[in-house]
């Protein structure tokens, strides 16, 4: 009988040890394939447009009532002429002097200013560092009326 109870004791002693041994052989969490992080959503135009933009170029395409269209591209010194967008306003400055503050509304790829000037600008390109816009207007000066398309490039 003693021999039988020794077997049971030995068996009861070895059983927990064998379970510990098999538990140590499992795959470590560190060895698991990491899951890719969920990418952040792309910023919206409303988020990207906010900030100070330096106007680096403006191109004007003039289409007179008679004669051939022509282009003028005045030179801009970086930082001399800026547009500063907040969530609801845009302020334009020339050499540090404000030329006025407009409210603006953004809809898709266009924004419209209201205030001292009302224009609708098409956003041709908008990234974290570059904004390109275009607007057109008719000078409406009697027989000399001409359509002007203004394309502006701005950079942070």
C-alpha positions as CSV (number, residue, x, y, z in Angstrom):
1,X,0.0,0.0,0.0
2,X,2.8,2.3,0.8
3,X,4.2,1.8,-2.7
4,X,0.8,2.8,-4.2
5,X,0.5,5.9,-2.2
6,X,4.0,6.9,-3.2
7,X,3.1,6.6,-6.8
8,X,0.1,8.9,-6.2
9,X,2.2,11.4,-4.4
10,X,4.9,11.4,-7.1
11,X,2.2,11.7,-9.8
12,X,0.6,14.6,-7.9
13,X,4.0,16.3,-7.6
14,X,5.0,15.9,-11.2
15,X,1.6,16.9,-12.7
16,X,1.9,20.6,-11.7
17,X,5.5,20.7,-12.9
18,X,4.6,19.3,-16.3
19,X,1.9,21.9,-16.7
20,X,4.3,24.7,-15.9
21,X,6.7,23.3,-18.4
22,X,4.2,23.3,-21.2
23,X,3.0,26.8,-20.3
24,X,6.5,28.1,-20.8
25,X,6.6,26.9,-24.4
26,X,3.8,29.1,-25.6
27,X,4.4,31.9,-28.2
28,X,5.4,35.1,-26.6
29,X,3.3,38.2,-27.2
30,X,6.5,40.0,-28.3
31,X,6.8,37.6,-31.2
32,X,3.3,38.3,-32.5
33,X,3.0,40.2,-35.7
34,X,2.3,43.8,-34.9
35,X,-0.9,45.2,-36.3
36,X,-0.6,48.3,-38.4
37,X,-1.7,51.5,-36.7
38,X,-4.9,53.1,-38.0
39,X,-3.8,56.0,-40.2
40,X,-5.0,59.4,-39.2
41,X,-7.7,60.9,-41.4
42,X,-6.5,63.3,-44.1
43,X,-6.8,66.9,-43.0
44,X,-9.7,68.8,-44.6
45,X,-9.4,72.0,-46.7
46,X,-10.8,73.9,-43.7
47,X,-7.9,72.6,-41.5
48,X,-5.2,73.0,-44.1
49,X,-6.1,76.6,-45.1
50,X,-5.8,78.0,-41.6
51,X,-2.5,79.9,-41.1
52,X,-0.2,82.5,-42.6
53,X,0.5,82.2,-46.3
54,X,3.2,84.1,-48.1
55,X,2.1,85.1,-51.6
56,X,5.0,84.0,-53.9
57,X,3.3,84.8,-57.3
58,X,0.3,86.2,-59.0
59,X,-0.4,85.7,-62.7
60,X,-3.0,87.8,-64.4
61,X,-4.5,86.7,-67.7
62,X,-6.3,89.7,-69.4
63,X,-8.8,89.1,-72.1
64,X,-9.8,92.4,-73.7
65,X,-12.9,92.8,-75.8
66,X,-10.7,93.2,-78.9
67,X,-7.2,92.1,-79.5
68,X,-5.2,89.1,-78.1
69,X,-5.2,88.0,-74.5
70,X,-2.1,88.9,-72.6
71,X,-0.5,87.9,-69.2
72,X,1.2,90.0,-66.5
73,X,3.1,88.4,-63.7
74,X,4.3,91.0,-61.2
75,X,7.2,90.0,-59.0
76,X,6.6,89.3,-55.3
77,X,9.1,89.2,-52.5
78,X,8.5,86.3,-50.2
79,X,6.8,87.5,-47.1
80,X,6.0,90.9,-48.4
81,X,2.4,90.1,-49.2
82,X,0.5,87.6,-47.0
83,X,-2.9,86.1,-46.4
84,X,-3.7,85.0,-42.9
85,X,-6.7,82.6,-42.6
86,X,-8.4,81.9,-39.3
87,X,-11.5,79.7,-39.0
88,X,-13.8,82.5,-40.4
89,X,-11.7,85.4,-41.7
90,X,-8.9,86.2,-44.1
91,X,-6.7,89.2,-43.7
92,X,-4.4,90.4,-46.5
93,X,-1.3,92.5,-45.7
94,X,1.2,94.2,-47.9
95,X,4.5,95.1,-46.3
96,X,3.0,94.5,-42.9
97,X,0.0,96.9,-43.5
98,X,-3.4,95.3,-43.5
99,X,-5.4,95.9,-46.7
100,X,-8.5,94.6,-44.8
101,X,-10.2,91.7,-43.2
102,X,-12.8,89.6,-45.0
103,X,-15.0,86.8,-43.7
104,X,-14.9,83.8,-46.0
105,X,-16.9,80.6,-46.4
106,X,-15.5,77.4,-47.7
107,X,-17.5,75.0,-49.8
108,X,-15.7,72.0,-51.4
109,X,-12.8,73.3,-53.4
110,X,-13.9,77.0,-53.4
111,X,-14.0,79.8,-50.9
112,X,-15.9,83.0,-51.1
113,X,-14.9,86.2,-49.4
114,X,-17.3,88.9,-48.1
115,X,-16.4,92.3,-46.7
116,X,-14.3,94.9,-48.5
117,X,-14.1,92.6,-51.5
118,X,-16.3,89.7,-52.6
119,X,-14.7,87.1,-54.8
120,X,-15.0,83.4,-55.3
121,X,-11.7,81.6,-55.4
122,X,-11.2,78.1,-56.8
123,X,-8.6,76.1,-54.9
124,X,-6.4,74.5,-57.6
125,X,-4.0,73.0,-55.0
126,X,-3.9,72.8,-51.2
127,X,-1.2,71.0,-49.3
128,X,0.4,71.6,-45.9
129,X,2.9,74.0,-47.6
130,X,1.3,75.2,-50.8
131,X,-2.0,76.9,-51.8
132,X,-2.8,77.8,-55.4
133,X,-6.1,79.7,-56.1
134,X,-7.8,81.2,-59.1
135,X,-10.5,83.8,-59.5
136,X,-11.9,85.7,-62.5
137,X,-13.7,89.0,-62.8
138,X,-15.0,91.4,-65.5
139,X,-13.7,94.9,-65.1
140,X,-17.0,96.1,-66.5
141,X,-15.7,99.5,-67.7
142,X,-18.0,100.2,-70.6
143,X,-16.4,99.6,-74.0
144,X,-13.0,98.7,-72.4
145,X,-14.4,95.8,-70.3
146,X,-12.1,92.9,-70.0
147,X,-12.1,89.5,-68.2
148,X,-9.2,89.0,-65.8
149,X,-8.2,85.6,-64.5
150,X,-5.9,85.8,-61.4
151,X,-3.9,82.8,-60.3
152,X,-2.2,83.1,-56.9
153,X,0.5,80.8,-55.4
154,X,1.0,81.0,-51.7
155,X,3.4,79.1,-49.5
156,X,3.8,78.5,-45.7
